[in-house]
Amino acid sequence: MRLAVGRGQSHDVDRKGRPERVSYSFSCRLDLEEPEAKLVETYVQSEHSIHFLGLDDVRDFRPKNESDRNLTVGRLIAGWSVTSHFVTDLTRTEASIRSGLDEFKVLLSLMENYGGQEFVEI
């Protein structure tokens, strides 16, 4: 499992050509290896939520509808991007996505290996 990440910035100018604000962009795409892709398909995990963009996550993110805030495995596989004037919002969002993918990787392993029997000493 790999997360391809892109970061960029552009300088907005006013009508007279003077610098006004900086816009920062963040994009990512989730690449799965064949065994991971099969697990996502087998356990129907493409709609598994990796990160939900709350109101404070990216302050100037204006989704078209509420479902645009929910970053699912399928959405990350297809590729996702956001632009903001607040670079700290984007770095927090990136960290949260990475953390969510770490947890998702553990979840896939649990799903794949769940079963059997063990004896627990009490």
N, C-alpha and C positions, 0 to 999 in steps of 0.2 A: 504494500500500500504506500503510495506516494502522493504528496500534496504539492502540485505545481503552483507556485505563488508568484504573482506579479505586483509590483508597486510602481507608482509613478506620481508625478506632480506637474501641474501647469500653473502658470501665472496669469491670473485674470487682470485685464486692464480696463480702465474706464474709457469713456468716449474720446478723451484727449490722448489716450495712449499711455497714461500713467499707471504704474502698478497699483492694483487695488487689493486683491486677495490671492492666496494660493489655494488651489484645489488639489487634494490628494486622492489618489485612486488605489484601490486594492482589488485584486482579482485572484481567484484560485480555481483549480480544477483537480478533482480527485481521480487518480489513476489506480485501478485495482489490478493485481495480478490475477491470472486465470483462476486459481483456487479460491481467492477471495471473492471474485465476481460470481462464481458458482454458489458460494455460501450466501451471498446477498440475494441471489435469485431463489435458491432453495428455501431460505427462511423468510422470504418476502420482506426484505429490509430496505428497499429503495425509499420508502417513506419514513424511515427512522429519522427522528429529529436529532441533528448534531448541535444546532445552536438556534436559539430564538432571539431575534433582534428586539430587545426591549426599547422603551422610549429613550433611555439614556445611553444606549449602546452607540448609535450613530445619530447624533442630534439632528442633523439636517437630511436624514434619509426619509424620503416620502414614498412609501410603498403604494402601488395602485390599489391593492386590496390586502387584507390582513394576512392571507396565506403567503404573501411575498416576504413576510418577516421570518417565516419558518424555513431554516436551511436544513434540508433533508439530504440524505446520502445521494438520492437521485439527482437533486438539484446541483450538488457539488460535483457529481460525475459529469454532468452536462456543462459545468462551468458557471461561476457566479462572480459578479463584480459590484462594487459600490464606490461612489465618489463622495468626498466630504471635505469641508473646510477645516476639520478638526483631526489632525494626524493622530492624536492620542486615542480618539474613538476607534480609528482603524487598527491601531496596534493592539488595543484591548480585544476587538472583535477577532483579529487573527489569532491571538493567544487562546481565546475561548474556542474557536474552531479546532485548533490543534489539540486542545485538551479533550474536546468532544470526540475527536477521531481516535485519540488514545483509548478512551473508554469504549468506543465502538469496536475497536480491534479486539479488546478483551471480551466483549460481548459475543463477537463472532466465534472466538475460540471456545467460549462456554457453550454456545449452541451446538457447535460441532462435536464437542467431547462430552456433553452431558449424558449421564447414564451410568450404569454399573452399580456396584455395591461396595461399601466400605464399612469397616467397624471402627467406631469412635470410642476411645477409652474415656470413661467418666469417673 
